[in-house]
Amino acid sequence: MTKLILVRHGQTEWNSSGKYQGQSDVPLSERGLAQAELLREHFPVDAVDAIYSSDLCRARVTAETIAARFGLTVQLEPAFRELSFGDWEGLTYEQIVSGWPEGMANFLQHPDIMQIPHGETFAAVQQRATQRLQELLTAHAGDTFVVVCHGAVLRTILCHLLGIPLANVWRLRQFNTAVDIVDFNEDNFPMVSVINSTSHLPVDML
């Protein structure tokens, strides 16, 4: 049995202010660092064979915090970078609606076909992330390994593993430092046992 543990990065100041981050390299806030520490202290498994991370610092630092518990070195993977929000990066929901009202409506209601101005599609993100994930599943057959990345990326991965169309990507919640756990049998069939767990966080840290 192969066990995959997916983790979203800790909170950033842009998260708390409602700004779309995308591939902007925004660091963890003090709360985000504390969330990562709590996850390290209450990680859902006692042994991990490898840990991978998006190369953006908010994911990398979260991964390094977890890796310290297991004495592992984080392996950086650009394929797990967040979706590029193009012209929308650094803007709030209200600012995007003001400038691109139809675009934001399509982003929320038709994410499977939406093209963000000068950004990526969810389909493109899903393709790059799941292709690399499949390679890691082959390399780590029988292992327990961790991938730390971002909300949109995690949603596309979960849609792929659950057989859910990308049109439903926003139906999956992914809080900061949330944990998803997926087991794979000898035929590499995925069985999702945990989604969006924040059991390591007190209510006031969500």
LINPEZI-V274206 format. One line per field, one symbol per residue. ss: DSSP state (H for helix, E for strand, L for the rest). A space follows every 10 residues. Layout:
ss: ???
//
This chain:
ss: LEEEEEEELL LEHHHHHLEL LLLLLLLELH HHHHHHHHHH HLLLLLLLLE EEELLLHHHH HHHHHHHHHH LLLLEELHHH LLLLLHHHLL LEHHHHHHHL HHHHHHHHHL LLLLLLLLLL LHHHHHHHHH HHHHHHHHHL LLLEEEEEEL HHHHHHHHHH HHLLLHHHHH HLLLLLLLEE EEEELLLLLE EEEEEEELLL LLHHHL
//
